[in-house]
Amino acid sequence: MLVRFVKLFARVMMYLMGTSGAETLSVSANVFMGQTEAPLIVKPFVPKMTQSELLALMASGMAHISGGMMAVYISYGADPVSILCTCVMACPCSLYLTKLVLPETETPESLSEVAAQISVTERRAMKAERETADRLIAHHLADRIGATFQGRISGVTRAGLFVKLSETGADGLIPIRTLGTEYFNYDETRHALVGSRSGAMHRLGDVVDVRLVEAAPVAGALRFELLSEGKVIPRGRKQGGRREVSKAPVAASKAHPGRSPPPRDRKSGKAKSGQGTPGKPKKGKSWKR
């Protein structure tokens, strides 16, 4: 969240002030970091910075205080809103003053390259965070082999079902070979595994009961055994409980070609007498003179 705010703040200042991406991103990070931590965000671009960018990098660092010092001043009784507003306003002011002292005369790096580098670093950090959480949860559940849990199916693949436990939020796999004695087909349109003989269906989002079979703390993996039975959709019904449309009128018209099915009363559902049946035209008075 903090990284996204810094990137958004840098884009706004770059658009309004016309500064480069590397220096603007570093100056924006100075709101929450110190003079030594903020340049680390743009470390790959520091050797390529121009003289004007380097001056803005150092001047903004001296114009701000770190997040730790901000907390110290607030603990001494300073107004938190005033401290935060001072740090935020120091970003554009430091850029403005450094450009007055040493205007930009060279071609700096663009913000798109800086943002791409930050995005790669952010994705790498998020992946490491997920892997760490999975390993800690697997280590916590390693002593509970054989325990029963309730969860929800969070993923359906050809390899099996992924279940997310309601108690701890841990994710584990139920291999498809352990679902039963029959063969299960993968239905991609309904996100489900369907039994070939019984029609039992395990769909995405179903609440199931599972038993923990194996936990691997090093890999952060869990393996479950399914205890709940799959839902069977009755024949003659479509998904969602809607009945299939009756095909009786169509069959009647096919049995007697050239004959239209008799109309039915909406209330009783019975065929109206004297209508829809073939025969000779009724005799009546001729209107011809």
C-alpha positions as CSV (number, residue, x, y, z in Angstrom):
1,M,0.0,0.0,0.0
2,L,2.8,2.4,0.9
3,V,4.6,1.6,-2.4
4,R,1.5,2.4,-4.4
5,F,1.0,5.7,-2.6
6,V,4.6,6.7,-3.3
7,K,4.3,5.8,-7.0
8,L,1.0,7.7,-7.4
9,F,2.5,10.8,-5.6
10,A,5.5,10.7,-7.8
11,R,3.4,10.5,-11.0
12,V,1.4,13.5,-9.9
13,M,4.5,15.6,-9.2
14,M,6.1,14.5,-12.5
15,Y,3.0,15.5,-14.4
16,L,2.7,18.9,-12.7
17,M,6.3,19.9,-12.4
18,G,7.9,18.2,-15.4
19,T,10.6,16.4,-13.4
20,S,12.1,13.1,-14.2
21,G,11.0,9.8,-12.8
22,A,14.0,8.7,-10.7
23,E,14.4,12.0,-8.8
24,T,10.6,12.4,-8.3
25,L,10.2,8.9,-6.9
26,S,13.1,9.3,-4.5
27,V,11.7,12.7,-3.3
28,S,8.3,11.1,-2.8
29,A,9.7,8.3,-0.7
30,N,11.4,10.8,1.6
31,V,8.0,11.6,3.1
32,F,8.2,8.3,5.0
33,M,11.9,7.3,4.8
34,G,15.1,9.0,5.8
35,Q,17.9,10.5,3.7
36,T,19.8,7.2,3.5
37,E,16.8,4.8,2.8
38,A,15.0,6.8,0.1
39,P,17.8,6.7,-2.6
40,L,17.8,2.9,-2.3
41,I,14.5,2.8,-4.1
42,V,16.1,4.2,-7.3
43,K,19.5,2.5,-6.7
44,P,19.8,1.1,-10.2
45,F,19.3,4.6,-11.7
46,V,21.7,6.5,-9.4
47,P,24.8,5.9,-11.7
48,K,22.8,7.3,-14.7
49,M,21.5,10.4,-12.9
50,T,22.3,13.8,-14.2
51,Q,23.9,16.6,-12.0
52,S,20.5,18.2,-11.5
53,E,18.9,15.0,-10.4
54,L,21.7,14.2,-7.9
55,L,21.3,17.7,-6.4
56,A,17.5,17.1,-6.0
57,L,18.2,13.7,-4.5
58,M,20.5,15.1,-1.8
59,A,18.5,18.3,-1.1
60,S,15.2,16.5,-0.6
61,G,16.8,14.1,1.8
62,M,18.1,17.0,3.9
63,A,14.7,18.7,3.7
64,H,12.8,15.7,5.2
65,I,12.8,13.7,8.3
66,S,12.5,9.9,8.6
67,G,9.5,8.1,9.8
68,G,11.1,7.3,13.1
69,M,11.9,10.9,13.8
70,M,8.4,11.8,12.8
71,A,7.1,9.5,15.5
72,V,9.5,10.9,18.0
73,Y,8.3,14.5,17.4
74,I,4.7,13.4,17.8
75,S,5.5,11.6,21.0
76,Y,7.0,14.9,22.3
77,G,3.6,16.6,21.8
78,A,3.9,18.0,18.3
79,D,0.8,18.2,16.1
80,P,0.7,15.0,13.8
81,V,-1.1,16.8,11.1
82,S,1.4,19.7,11.0
83,I,4.3,17.3,10.9
84,L,2.9,15.2,8.1
85,C,1.9,18.3,6.1
86,T,5.4,19.7,6.5
87,C,6.9,16.5,5.1
88,V,4.5,16.4,2.2
89,M,5.0,20.0,1.2
90,A,8.8,19.6,1.4
91,C,8.7,17.3,-1.7
92,P,7.6,19.9,-4.3
93,C,9.5,22.7,-2.5
94,S,12.8,20.9,-2.6
95,L,12.4,20.0,-6.3
96,Y,11.5,23.6,-7.1
97,L,14.5,25.1,-5.3
98,T,17.0,22.6,-6.7
99,K,15.8,23.3,-10.3
100,L,16.2,27.0,-9.7
101,V,19.8,26.5,-8.5
102,L,20.8,23.9,-11.1
103,P,18.3,23.6,-14.0
104,E,18.1,20.4,-16.0
105,T,20.1,20.5,-19.2
106,E,20.6,16.8,-19.9
107,T,18.2,13.9,-20.8
108,P,17.1,12.1,-17.6
109,E,15.6,8.6,-17.2
110,S,11.8,8.3,-17.6
111,L,9.4,7.3,-14.9
112,S,8.2,4.3,-16.9
113,E,11.5,2.5,-16.5
114,V,11.6,3.4,-12.8
115,A,8.0,2.2,-12.3
116,A,8.7,-1.1,-14.1
117,Q,11.7,-1.8,-11.9
118,I,9.7,-1.0,-8.7
119,S,6.8,-3.3,-10.0
120,V,9.2,-6.2,-10.4
121,T,10.6,-5.7,-6.9
122,E,7.1,-5.4,-5.5
123,R,6.0,-8.7,-7.1
124,R,9.1,-10.4,-5.9
125,A,8.4,-9.2,-2.3
126,M,4.7,-10.3,-2.5
127,K,5.7,-13.8,-3.7
128,A,8.2,-14.1,-0.9
129,E,5.6,-13.0,1.6
130,R,3.1,-15.6,0.4
131,E,5.7,-18.4,0.5
132,T,6.7,-17.4,4.0
133,A,3.1,-17.5,5.2
134,D,2.5,-20.9,3.6
135,R,5.6,-22.3,5.3
136,L,4.6,-21.0,8.7
137,I,1.0,-22.3,8.4
138,A,2.3,-25.7,7.3
139,H,4.7,-25.8,10.2
140,H,1.8,-24.9,12.5
141,L,-0.4,-27.7,11.2
142,A,2.3,-30.3,11.1
143,D,1.3,-31.6,14.5
144,R,-2.4,-31.9,13.5
145,I,-2.2,-34.7,11.0
146,G,-5.5,-36.5,10.9
147,A,-7.5,-33.5,12.1
148,T,-10.7,-32.6,10.4
149,F,-11.3,-29.1,9.1
150,Q,-14.0,-27.2,7.2
151,G,-13.1,-25.2,4.1
152,R,-14.2,-23.9,0.8
153,I,-13.1,-25.1,-2.7
154,S,-11.0,-22.3,-4.0
155,G,-9.7,-23.9,-7.2
156,V,-10.6,-26.7,-9.6
157,T,-8.0,-28.2,-12.0
158,R,-7.4,-31.4,-13.8
159,A,-5.0,-32.4,-10.9
160,G,-7.7,-32.1,-8.2
161,L,-9.3,-29.6,-5.9
162,F,-7.7,-26.7,-4.0
163,V,-9.3,-26.1,-0.6
164,K,-8.9,-23.0,1.6
165,L,-9.5,-23.7,5.3
166,S,-11.9,-21.4,7.1
167,E,-10.0,-21.6,10.4
168,T,-6.5,-20.6,9.3
169,G,-6.9,-19.6,5.7
170,A,-4.4,-22.3,4.6
171,D,-4.5,-23.7,1.1
172,G,-4.1,-27.4,0.3
173,L,-4.7,-29.9,-2.5
174,I,-7.0,-32.8,-2.8
175,P,-5.6,-35.0,-5.5
176,I,-8.1,-36.2,-8.1
177,R,-7.1,-39.8,-7.6
178,T,-8.3,-39.7,-4.0
179,L,-11.9,-38.4,-4.7
180,G,-13.4,-41.9,-5.2
181,T,-13.4,-45.1,-7.1
182,E,-15.0,-43.6,-10.3
183,Y,-13.4,-41.4,-12.9
184,F,-13.9,-37.7,-12.5
185,N,-14.1,-35.4,-15.6
186,Y,-13.0,-31.8,-15.5
187,D,-15.8,-29.5,-16.6
188,E,-14.2,-26.2,-17.4
189,T,-17.4,-24.3,-18.1
190,R,-18.9,-25.1,-14.7
191,H,-15.5,-25.1,-12.8
192,A,-16.2,-28.5,-11.4
193,L,-15.2,-32.2,-11.3
194,V,-18.0,-34.5,-12.3
195,G,-18.2,-38.2,-11.6
196,S,-18.7,-40.3,-14.7
197,R,-21.1,-42.8,-13.1
198,S,-22.8,-41.1,-10.2
199,G,-22.8,-37.6,-11.6
200,A,-21.4,-36.3,-8.2
201,M,-20.1,-32.8,-8.7
202,H,-17.5,-30.8,-6.8
203,R,-17.8,-27.2,-7.8
204,L,-15.9,-24.0,-7.1
205,G,-17.1,-22.3,-3.9
206,D,-18.6,-25.5,-2.3
207,V,-18.2,-25.9,1.4
208,V,-16.5,-29.2,2.2
209,D,-15.1,-31.1,5.1
210,V,-11.5,-32.4,4.8
211,R,-8.9,-34.3,6.7
212,L,-5.3,-33.3,6.9
213,V,-3.2,-36.1,5.4
214,E,0.3,-34.5,4.9
215,A,2.0,-31.3,5.8
216,A,5.4,-30.2,4.3
217,P,6.7,-27.1,6.2
218,V,9.8,-26.7,4.0
219,A,7.7,-26.5,0.8
220,G,4.7,-24.9,2.5
221,A,2.3,-27.5,1.0
222,L,-0.7,-29.3,2.5
223,R,-2.5,-32.4,1.3
224,F,-6.1,-33.1,2.3
225,E,-8.6,-36.0,2.0
226,L,-12.2,-35.1,1.0
227,L,-14.9,-36.2,3.5
228,S,-17.9,-34.6,2.0
229,E,-19.9,-36.1,-0.8
230,G,-20.4,-34.4,-4.1
231,K,-23.7,-32.8,-5.1
232,V,-25.8,-34.7,-7.6
233,I,-28.0,-32.7,-10.0
234,P,-31.2,-34.7,-10.6
235,R,-31.8,-35.7,-14.2
236,G,-34.4,-33.7,-16.1
237,R,-33.2,-30.5,-14.4
238,K,-30.7,-28.0,-15.6
239,Q,-28.2,-26.2,-13.5
240,G,-29.9,-23.7,-11.2
241,G,-33.0,-25.8,-10.6
242,R,-34.9,-24.8,-13.8
243,R,-36.9,-27.5,-15.5
244,E,-36.3,-28.5,-19.1
245,V,-38.9,-27.3,-21.6
246,S,-41.4,-30.0,-22.5
247,K,-41.1,-31.3,-26.1
248,A,-44.6,-32.9,-26.3
249,P,-46.1,-30.4,-28.8
250,V,-43.1,-30.8,-31.0
251,A,-43.4,-34.6,-30.9
252,A,-47.1,-34.4,-31.8
253,S,-46.5,-32.2,-34.8
254,K,-43.8,-34.6,-36.0
255,A,-46.2,-37.6,-35.7
256,H,-48.9,-35.9,-37.8
257,P,-47.3,-33.8,-40.5
258,G,-49.4,-30.8,-41.6
259,R,-51.4,-30.7,-38.4
260,S,-50.8,-28.0,-35.9
261,P,-51.0,-28.8,-32.2
262,P,-54.3,-27.7,-30.5
263,P,-54.1,-24.5,-28.4
264,R,-54.3,-24.9,-24.7
265,D,-56.1,-23.0,-22.1
266,R,-53.7,-21.0,-19.9
267,K,-55.6,-21.8,-16.6
268,S,-56.5,-25.4,-17.0
269,G,-53.8,-26.5,-19.5
270,K,-56.3,-28.5,-21.5
271,A,-56.8,-28.3,-25.2
272,K,-59.7,-26.1,-26.4
273,S,-62.4,-28.2,-28.1
274,G,-63.1,-27.6,-31.7
275,Q,-59.8,-25.9,-32.5
276,G,-56.7,-27.3,-34.0
277,T,-58.2,-30.5,-35.3
278,P,-58.3,-31.3,-39.0
279,G,-61.5,-31.7,-41.0
280,K,-63.7,-30.4,-43.6
281,P,-64.7,-26.7,-43.5
282,K,-68.0,-26.0,-41.8
283,K,-71.0,-25.6,-44.0
284,G,-72.6,-22.2,-44.0
285,K,-74.7,-19.8,-46.0
286,S,-73.0,-18.6,-49.2
287,W,-72.7,-14.9,-49.5
288,K,-72.4,-15.1,-53.3
289,R,-75.3,-13.9,-55.3
